[in-house]
Amino acid sequence: MTTITVDGLGERHLVAERATLTARVAIAHANRDRSMDLGAAVHSQLAGSAVRLREAAAATWHSIDVLATNARVWTDKDGNKHQDHVTSGSVRIKLARLDLVADVVAELSAIGASVSTDWTLTDATRQRTIRELRIVAVQDARAKADDFAAALGTSVDRVATLRESGGPVMPAARGAAGGARDELTIPEITVRVAVVAEFDTH
C-alpha cells in the first residue's frame, strides 16, 4: 500500500458587493482649542453624511470614532522646532449602493477628509462560496491522487486524512474610488480554499 499526499484548491473570483469607506480627518493648528473646533466641524459633517446614507438605505452600516487631540512637535528645514495640536478621527460607511461610491468619496473629500475604500463580499455570499469551494478543493485533490495512482499502476482505496490548509482566504480589495462615476471600476474579490489530503492506494 502506498500513501499519496496531494494539495487541492478551489478558487473563484467574484465582483465586490460592498464598499467600506473610511473618511479620516486630521486638523493641525498651533492653538489647541482652534484645532478642536475645526476638527469637530469637519467630523460632524462626515458623521451627518454617514447618517443620511444609512437612513436612505444606501449604507448598511456606519461607525463614528471619538475625536482625539494630541500635541505634535516637528522640525522645519532650518532645524527649528515647532509644536502644534492635531485633532483627528474617522467615520466609516459601508455602502450597498456601489453606484454611489464615487459620488460619496467626492462628497467626503470636499468636506476635508482623506478617504480610502475597502471592497468586500457580503457575509452570505462569502459563506456560500466557501462551502462550494470546499467541495471543489476536495475534488481537485482526489483527481490529482487518481492521476498519481494511475502513474503507479494502482488505484486510490480511501482517504486517510484531510485538512484545510490555512483556512479560507478572501482578501479585501483596497483602493481609492475618486473620479467620475463612469470611471469607477468595481474590483473582483478572490475566494480561495486549499486542502491537503492523504489517500491510501490498493
C-alpha positions in Angstrom: 0.0 0.0 0.0 1.2 3.4 -0.9 0.1 6.8 0.6 -0.3 9.7 -1.8 -0.3 13.2 -0.4 -1.7 16.0 -2.5 -3.0 19.6 -2.3 -6.4 20.5 -3.5 -7.5 24.0 -4.5 -10.9 25.7 -5.1 -10.8 29.3 -6.3 -13.4 31.8 -7.5 -13.3 35.5 -8.5 -16.5 37.5 -7.6 -17.3 41.1 -8.1 -17.3 43.0 -4.8 -20.7 43.7 -3.3 -19.9 46.2 -0.6 -17.6 49.2 -0.3 -16.5 50.4 3.1 -15.3 54.0 3.0 -13.1 55.3 5.8 -13.0 59.0 5.9 -10.2 60.4 8.1 -9.9 64.0 9.4 -6.7 65.5 10.9 -6.7 69.2 11.6 -3.5 70.8 12.8 -3.3 74.2 14.5 -1.0 76.0 16.9 -3.9 76.7 19.1 -5.4 73.6 20.8 -8.9 75.0 21.0 -8.9 76.1 17.4 -7.7 72.6 16.3 -10.5 71.0 18.3 -13.2 73.4 16.9 -12.1 72.9 13.3 -11.7 69.1 13.7 -15.1 68.8 15.3 -16.8 70.8 12.5 -15.4 68.6 9.8 -16.0 65.4 11.8 -19.7 66.5 12.4 -20.2 66.9 8.7 -18.8 63.5 7.9 -21.0 61.9 10.6 -24.0 63.7 9.1 -23.3 62.3 5.7 -23.0 58.8 7.2 -26.3 59.1 8.9 -28.1 60.3 5.8 -26.7 57.5 3.7 -27.8 55.0 6.4 -31.3 56.5 6.6 -31.6 56.4 2.8 -30.7 52.6 2.8 -27.7 53.3 0.6 -25.4 52.2 3.5 -25.9 49.1 5.6 -23.6 50.1 8.5 -21.6 53.1 9.8 -19.4 53.9 12.7 -18.2 57.3 14.1 -15.0 57.4 16.1 -14.4 59.7 19.0 -12.2 62.7 18.2 -8.7 62.9 19.8 -6.4 65.8 20.1 -2.7 65.4 20.5 0.3 67.7 20.7 2.8 67.3 17.9 6.4 68.5 17.8 8.1 68.9 14.4 11.2 70.4 12.9 11.3 72.6 9.9 14.0 72.6 7.2 16.1 75.1 9.2 16.2 72.9 12.2 13.7 74.9 14.3 11.3 73.0 16.4 7.6 73.8 16.4 4.6 72.5 18.3 1.0 72.3 17.1 -2.1 70.3 18.0 -3.7 67.7 15.8 -7.4 66.8 16.1 -8.1 63.5 14.4 -10.9 61.0 14.0 -12.6 58.9 11.4 -16.0 57.9 10.1 -16.6 54.5 8.4 -19.5 53.8 6.0 -20.4 50.5 4.4 -22.2 51.2 1.1 -24.5 48.7 -0.5 -25.2 51.1 -3.4 -22.0 50.7 -5.3 -23.2 53.2 -7.9 -22.8 55.9 -5.3 -19.2 55.2 -4.3 -17.5 57.7 -6.5 -20.0 60.5 -5.6 -19.8 59.8 -1.9 -16.0 59.8 -2.0 -16.1 63.1 -3.8 -18.5 64.5 -1.2 -16.5 63.4 1.8 -13.2 64.6 0.2 -14.8 68.0 -0.4 -15.7 68.2 3.3 -12.0 67.8 4.1 -11.4 64.1 4.7 -8.9 61.7 3.2 -10.9 58.7 2.0 -9.9 55.1 1.5 -12.0 52.2 0.2 -12.2 48.5 1.2 -14.2 46.3 -1.2 -15.7 43.1 0.2 -18.4 40.5 -0.4 -21.5 40.1 1.8 -21.2 37.5 4.6 -23.9 35.4 2.9 -22.0 35.3 -0.4 -18.7 34.6 1.3 -20.0 31.7 3.4 -21.9 30.1 0.5 -18.9 30.4 -1.8 -16.5 28.9 0.8 -18.8 25.9 1.2 -18.9 25.4 -2.5 -15.2 25.7 -2.9 -14.5 23.2 -0.2 -16.2 20.6 -2.4 -14.1 21.8 -5.4 -10.9 21.6 -3.4 -11.6 18.1 -2.3 -12.5 17.0 -5.9 -9.3 18.6 -7.1 -7.2 16.7 -4.5 -8.9 13.4 -5.4 -8.3 14.0 -9.2 -4.6 14.5 -8.5 -4.4 11.4 -6.3 -6.1 9.4 -9.1 -3.5 10.7 -11.6 -0.6 9.7 -9.3 -2.1 6.3 -8.5 -2.6 5.6 -12.2 1.0 6.5 -12.9 2.0 4.0 -10.2 -0.2 1.3 -11.7 -2.6 1.2 -8.8 -5.8 3.0 -7.6 -7.0 5.0 -4.7 -8.6 3.0 -2.0 -9.6 5.6 0.6 -9.0 9.0 2.1 -6.6 8.6 5.1 -6.5 12.3 6.2 -8.0 15.6 5.0 -7.4 19.0 6.4 -8.0 22.6 5.3 -4.7 24.4 4.6 -4.5 27.8 6.4 -8.3 28.4 6.4 -10.3 30.1 3.6 -8.7 33.1 2.1 -10.7 36.1 1.0 -8.6 39.3 1.0 -10.5 42.5 0.7 -9.6 44.6 -2.3 -8.4 48.1 -1.4 -8.1 51.3 -3.5 -9.2 54.8 -4.0 -12.6 55.5 -5.5 -12.3 59.0 -6.8 -13.2 60.3 -10.3 -16.4 60.3 -12.3 -19.0 57.6 -11.8 -18.3 56.0 -15.2 -14.6 55.8 -14.3 -15.2 53.7 -11.2 -14.2 50.0 -11.6 -15.6 47.6 -9.0 -12.8 45.1 -8.3 -13.1 41.3 -8.0 -12.6 39.5 -4.7 -10.7 36.2 -4.8 -12.1 33.5 -2.6 -9.8 30.5 -2.1 -10.0 27.2 -0.2 -7.0 24.9 -0.1 -6.8 21.4 1.4 -4.1 18.8 2.0 -5.2 15.1 1.7 -3.6 11.8 2.1 -5.0 8.9 0.0 -4.2 5.2 0.5 -3.9 3.0 -2.5 -4.7 -0.7 -3.1 
